[in-house]
Amino acid sequence: MRVNTERLILNSFRIEEAKLVAKMAGDVRVVEMTASIPYPYEPHMAVDWIKGHDKQKEEHNNHIFAIRLKESLELIGCINIGFNETHDRGYVGYWVGFDFWGKGYCTEALKEIIKYGFSFENVNKIWAEHKTKNIPSGKVMEKAGMTHEGIMRKHYKQNAGEYLDMSVKSILRSEFETKV
């Protein structure tokens, strides 16, 4: 699967990128702002993660995309959307390497993944969450059309054992169709 935006290509990861994935995703600055990347994040963990993408799609309807710069095909991050068919919704998660923060790439990728998610007729809602301290991620979601739903208090246990609040944002199909 391949999705194009103005500046980006969203497509599959390659196993030979595992070391780079571990370096970028395992950067403590990235780990600190995400909820699902372990620390330390070793290359063998990235290999297993990449090898598991097909299984994730088959068994959990989770579509995982590498985020690449269109001009150079350089890998800059990851975005995924997992579908819950019982409740007609999708859940989005993403990370971008530290060197690519603040350039609008995440917003651009998220807008395209939301569009991709709503291309499936049964999807009524797409949602995401971010650590409340990760204000830039919340702004990415808002720029992509998502609305703040609320705070899940002490919802996430960080690697160090600290419980953190998570902010939930979403966009409904009716809102997406109005904005397109």
JOSULZI-V275226 format. One record per residue. N is the residue number from 0. RES is the residue in one small letter. SS is DSSP state (A for helix, B for strand, O for the rest). OMEGA is omega as a letter, one per 30 degrees, with the letter a starting at -180 (* if undefined). D_LAST is the distance of its C-alpha to the last C-alpha in whole Angstrom. Layout:
n res ss omega d_last
N RES SS OMEGA D_LAST
N RES SS OMEGA D_LAST
This chain:
n res ss omega d_last
0 m O a 23
1 r O l 21
2 v B a 18
3 n B l 17
4 t O l 15
5 e O a 16
6 r O a 19
7 l B l 20
8 i B l 21
9 l B a 20
10 n B a 23
11 s O l 27
12 f O l 29
13 r O a 33
14 i A a 36
15 e A l 37
16 e A a 35
17 a A a 36
18 k A l 38
19 l A l 35
20 v A a 33
21 a A l 36
22 k A a 37
23 m A a 33
24 a A a 32
25 g O l 36
26 d O a 36
27 v A l 37
28 r A l 34
29 v A a 31
30 v A a 33
31 e A a 34
32 m A a 30
33 t O a 29
34 a O a 30
35 s O a 31
36 i O l 33
37 p O l 37
38 y O f 39
39 p O l 41
40 y O a 38
41 e O l 41
42 p A a 40
43 h A l 41
44 m A l 39
45 a A l 36
46 v A l 38
47 d A a 38
48 w A l 34
49 i A l 33
50 k A a 35
51 g O a 34
52 h A l 30
53 d A l 31
54 k A l 33
55 q A a 30
56 k A a 27
57 e A a 30
58 e A a 31
59 h A a 28
60 n O l 25
61 n B a 25
62 h B a 23
63 i B a 24
64 f B l 23
65 a B l 25
66 i B a 23
67 r B l 24
68 l B a 24
69 k O a 23
70 e O a 26
71 s O a 29
72 l O l 28
73 e O l 29
74 l B l 28
75 i B a 27
76 g B a 26
77 c B l 24
78 i B l 21
79 n B l 21
80 i B l 20
81 g B a 22
82 f B l 21
83 n B a 24
84 e O l 24
85 t O a 26
86 h O l 23
87 d O l 20
88 r B l 19
89 g B l 18
90 y B a 20
91 v B l 19
92 g B a 22
93 y B l 22
94 w B l 25
95 v B l 25
96 g O a 29
97 f A a 30
98 d A a 31
99 f A l 27
100 w O l 26
101 g O a 24
102 k O l 23
103 g O a 19
104 y A a 20
105 c A l 19
106 t A a 16
107 e A l 15
108 a A a 16
109 l A l 14
110 k A a 11
111 e A l 12
112 i A l 14
113 i A l 11
114 k A l 9
115 y A a 13
116 g A a 14
117 f A l 11
118 s O l 13
119 f O a 16
120 e O a 16
121 n O a 18
122 v O a 16
123 n O a 15
124 k B l 15
125 i B a 15
126 w B l 18
127 a B l 20
128 e B l 23
129 h B l 25
130 k B a 28
131 t O l 28
132 k O l 30
133 n O a 27
134 i A l 26
135 p A l 24
136 s A l 22
137 g A l 21
138 k A l 19
139 v A a 18
140 m A l 16
141 e A l 15
142 k A l 14
143 a O l 11
144 g O a 10
145 m O a 13
146 t B l 16
147 h B l 20
148 e B a 21
149 g B a 25
150 i B l 28
151 m B a 30
152 r B l 33
153 k B a 35
154 h B a 33
155 y B l 33
156 k B a 37
157 q O a 37
158 n O a 39
159 a O l 42
160 g O l 42
161 e O l 40
162 y B a 38
163 l B l 34
164 d B l 32
165 m B l 28
166 s B a 25
167 v B l 22
168 k B a 19
169 s B l 16
170 i B l 12
171 l B l 12
172 r A a 11
173 s A l 10
174 e A l 9
175 f A a 6
176 e A l 5
177 t A a 6
178 k A a 4
179 v O * 0
